[in-house]
Amino acid sequence: MSALNLSPTIISVDDYLAGEHTAELRYEYINGQVYAMTGASRQHGIIVSNLVAALRPLVRGRGCQLFASDMKVRLQIADQDIFYYPDLLLSCAADDREPYYCTQPCVIVEVLSPSTERLDRREKFLSYITLPSLQDYLLVSQTERAIWHHRRSCNWHVERVTEGSLTLDCLGIGLPLSLIYEELDT
């Protein structure tokens, strides 16, 4: 009788990045282990599209790059490499131009879903705020008109925004909730 190998396979960063080019699924990477990403709902897709449509004109000419869903964020925490796929990220750092990931985003957005909410509110939040460049972290509900806005300028204390607009410190602009939730019945 053979023993089962219960230890997970450890994958190097280079192998992970190479595999991402040909993989049919997207995977997040945490210290050598990969985790498959799940699909998104219609509401999720509309919210991300609305955010891109609202932000894209506002970042033109600022040297910023806006990415939705397919760009990774690379973090290095306590000698561990981590790659997450946020729903949206904005990087305005001229030297943050790796082809497959960003290391200096100033805005990160996660659209909450039942399967990811706990991870987005805790693990990812605590990881993302280690990035010196990050100024705004948004958690966007897809079941109600509510956004939890964490800001570096407020020591990461959260503000729940349910009407009007929120101000992104990174850009110094207001973003109306009506644009983010356009075409949704929340």
C-alpha positions as CSV (number, residue, x, y, z in Angstrom):
1,M,0.0,0.0,0.0
2,S,1.4,3.4,-1.0
3,A,1.2,6.5,1.1
4,L,-0.8,9.5,-0.1
5,N,1.2,12.6,-0.8
6,L,-0.8,15.2,1.2
7,S,1.6,18.0,0.8
8,P,0.6,20.5,-1.9
9,T,2.8,21.0,-5.0
10,I,4.8,24.2,-4.7
11,I,5.1,26.1,-8.0
12,S,7.8,28.7,-8.6
13,V,6.9,32.3,-9.5
14,D,8.5,31.8,-13.0
15,D,6.5,28.6,-13.6
16,Y,3.3,30.3,-12.4
17,L,3.8,33.3,-14.7
18,A,4.7,31.0,-17.7
19,G,1.6,28.8,-17.0
20,E,-0.7,31.8,-16.9
21,H,0.0,32.6,-20.6
22,T,-1.5,29.3,-21.8
23,A,-4.0,28.5,-19.0
24,E,-7.7,28.4,-19.8
25,L,-8.5,29.5,-16.2
26,R,-7.0,32.3,-14.2
27,Y,-5.2,31.4,-11.0
28,E,-4.2,33.5,-8.0
29,Y,-0.8,32.6,-6.4
30,I,0.1,32.6,-2.8
31,N,3.5,31.5,-1.7
32,G,3.9,28.7,-4.2
33,Q,0.3,27.5,-4.3
34,V,-2.3,28.3,-7.0
35,Y,-6.0,28.8,-6.5
36,A,-8.5,28.8,-9.4
37,M,-10.7,31.9,-9.9
38,T,-14.4,31.5,-10.3
39,G,-16.7,33.1,-12.9
40,A,-18.5,36.3,-12.3
41,S,-22.2,37.1,-12.3
42,R,-24.0,39.5,-14.8
43,Q,-24.2,42.2,-12.0
44,H,-20.5,41.8,-11.3
45,G,-19.7,42.3,-15.0
46,I,-21.9,45.4,-15.3
47,I,-20.4,47.0,-12.2
48,V,-16.8,46.4,-13.5
49,S,-17.8,47.7,-17.0
50,N,-19.4,50.8,-15.5
51,L,-16.3,51.5,-13.4
52,V,-14.1,51.3,-16.5
53,A,-16.5,53.5,-18.5
54,A,-16.6,56.1,-15.7
55,L,-12.8,56.1,-14.9
56,R,-11.3,55.8,-18.3
57,P,-12.0,59.4,-19.5
58,L,-10.8,60.7,-16.1
59,V,-7.4,59.1,-16.3
60,R,-6.5,60.1,-19.9
61,G,-3.4,62.3,-20.0
62,R,-2.4,61.5,-16.4
63,G,0.0,58.7,-17.2
64,C,-2.2,56.2,-15.5
65,Q,-3.2,52.7,-16.7
66,L,-6.6,51.1,-15.8
67,F,-7.1,47.4,-15.9
68,A,-10.2,45.3,-15.4
69,S,-10.1,41.7,-14.1
70,D,-7.1,40.4,-16.2
71,M,-4.2,42.2,-14.7
72,K,-2.5,40.7,-11.6
73,V,-1.1,42.6,-8.6
74,R,2.2,41.3,-7.3
75,L,2.8,41.6,-3.6
76,Q,5.8,40.5,-1.5
77,I,4.9,40.1,2.1
78,A,7.2,38.4,4.7
79,D,9.3,36.9,1.9
80,Q,6.2,35.4,0.3
81,D,5.2,36.1,-3.3
82,I,1.5,36.7,-3.9
83,F,-0.4,37.4,-7.1
84,Y,-4.0,38.5,-6.9
85,Y,-6.5,39.4,-9.7
86,P,-8.5,42.4,-8.5
87,D,-11.6,43.2,-10.4
88,L,-10.2,46.6,-11.2
89,L,-6.9,48.3,-10.6
90,L,-5.4,51.7,-11.5
91,S,-1.6,52.3,-11.6
92,C,-0.3,55.8,-12.1
93,A,3.4,55.0,-11.5
94,A,5.5,55.5,-14.6
95,D,7.8,52.6,-13.6
96,D,5.0,50.1,-12.9
97,R,5.0,48.6,-16.4
98,E,5.6,44.8,-16.1
99,P,3.7,43.1,-18.9
100,Y,1.6,40.7,-16.8
101,Y,1.3,42.3,-13.3
102,C,1.4,45.6,-11.4
103,T,3.3,46.3,-8.2
104,Q,2.3,50.0,-7.6
105,P,-1.5,50.4,-8.0
106,C,-3.1,53.4,-6.4
107,V,-6.7,52.1,-6.6
108,I,-7.9,48.5,-6.2
109,V,-11.5,47.5,-6.5
110,E,-13.1,44.2,-5.6
111,V,-16.7,43.5,-6.4
112,L,-18.1,41.4,-3.6
113,S,-19.7,38.0,-4.1
114,P,-20.8,35.4,-1.6
115,S,-17.8,33.2,-2.5
116,T,-15.1,35.9,-2.2
117,E,-16.5,38.5,0.3
118,R,-14.7,37.2,3.3
119,L,-11.4,36.9,1.4
120,D,-11.8,40.4,-0.1
121,R,-12.7,42.0,3.3
122,R,-9.9,40.4,5.3
123,E,-7.0,38.6,3.6
124,K,-6.8,40.7,0.5
125,F,-7.4,44.0,2.4
126,L,-4.6,43.2,4.8
127,S,-2.3,42.3,1.9
128,Y,-3.2,45.2,-0.4
129,I,-2.6,47.9,2.3
130,T,1.0,46.8,2.5
131,L,1.5,48.4,-0.9
132,P,3.0,51.9,-0.3
133,S,1.3,53.2,-3.6
134,L,-2.2,52.1,-2.7
135,Q,-4.5,55.0,-1.7
136,D,-8.0,53.7,-2.3
137,Y,-9.4,50.2,-1.7
138,L,-13.1,49.8,-2.8
139,L,-15.4,46.9,-1.9
140,V,-18.5,47.1,-4.1
141,S,-21.7,45.3,-3.3
142,Q,-23.6,43.7,-6.2
143,T,-26.7,43.1,-4.1
144,E,-27.3,46.6,-2.7
145,R,-26.1,50.1,-3.6
146,A,-23.2,50.2,-1.2
147,I,-19.5,50.7,-1.4
148,W,-17.0,50.3,1.4
149,H,-14.2,52.8,0.8
150,H,-10.9,52.2,2.6
151,R,-8.5,55.2,2.3
152,R,-4.9,55.5,3.3
153,S,-5.5,59.2,4.1
154,C,-8.0,58.0,6.8
155,N,-5.6,55.3,8.2
156,W,-7.6,52.7,6.3
157,H,-10.8,53.3,8.3
158,V,-13.8,52.3,6.2
159,E,-16.5,54.6,5.0
160,R,-19.8,53.0,3.7
161,V,-21.1,55.0,0.8
162,T,-24.7,54.4,-0.2
163,E,-25.6,57.6,-2.1
164,G,-24.0,60.6,-3.9
165,S,-20.4,60.0,-4.8
166,L,-17.1,58.9,-3.3
167,T,-13.8,60.7,-3.7
168,L,-10.8,58.8,-5.0
169,D,-7.8,60.2,-3.3
170,C,-5.5,58.8,-6.0
171,L,-7.1,61.0,-8.6
172,G,-8.7,63.7,-6.5
173,I,-12.0,63.1,-8.3
174,G,-15.6,62.2,-7.3
175,L,-17.2,59.1,-8.6
176,P,-21.0,59.1,-8.6
177,L,-22.6,55.8,-7.4
178,S,-25.3,56.4,-10.0
179,L,-22.6,55.7,-12.7
180,I,-21.2,52.6,-10.9
181,Y,-24.7,51.1,-10.5
182,E,-26.1,52.2,-13.9
183,E,-28.4,49.6,-15.4
184,L,-28.8,47.7,-12.2
185,D,-31.8,47.5,-9.9
186,T,-29.9,47.8,-6.6
